[in-house]
Amino acid sequence: MQWNRLFRNKAPGTDIWAALCEARADGSDPAHQSGVRYPLLVMVRSSKDELEGKVFSLLKTYGWQEPQVKRLKKVAQPFHSDDSMMQACYEGVMQRDGGIVVYSDPIEDD
């Protein structure tokens, strides 16, 4: 057993956060047209000081550019949602670096 895997999400001073964001697709995912802006929900485990950087890093890793955080909220523990997408996003935090939900309707550019 790897000890770092057992304790990796238990770091003191870190909470799970939800961020309502907007970002442009970079075209790496054919489901999202390149250059088009989408609303996103991002969940990450982070201290408050590193929060925005972790959100931006996760979005960049998964093909999102020019991110903007619109709202932040600490996720209540234990977490439960009847919404399967929200629950999957939370599971992404527990099993990996974080979770992202992409809302299907793109944002119109002004």
Secondary structure by P-SEA (a helix, b strand, c coil): cccccccccccccbbbbbbbbbbbbccccccccccbbbbbbbbbbccccaaaaaaaaaaaaaccccccccbbbbbccccccccaaaaaaaaaaacccbbbbbccbbbbcc
